């Protein structure tokens, strides 16, 4: 995930990934100019967050619902124990 601490959408998406216990790498584009350039190259836009998935697809500024749907589609949500 390419983002910045001042970006509300980044904070929200990062919190969702943390809450869902999804493993991810966070790259602060404010701290790394090459990362900023890479995020722009991936998405073709200067918007963040840019969230890249193992299959090389990506989402830019996703809603929580869109991000959750993509995580399910990509089979990236950790399995949970049955309550039975």
Secondary structure as UniProt FT lines:
FT   STRAND          2..3
FT   TURN            5..6
FT   HELIX           8..19
FT   TURN            20..21
FT   STRAND          27..28
FT   TURN            29..31
FT   HELIX           33..43
FT   STRAND          50..52
FT   TURN            54..55
FT   STRAND          58..60
FT   HELIX           64..73
FT   TURN            74..75
//
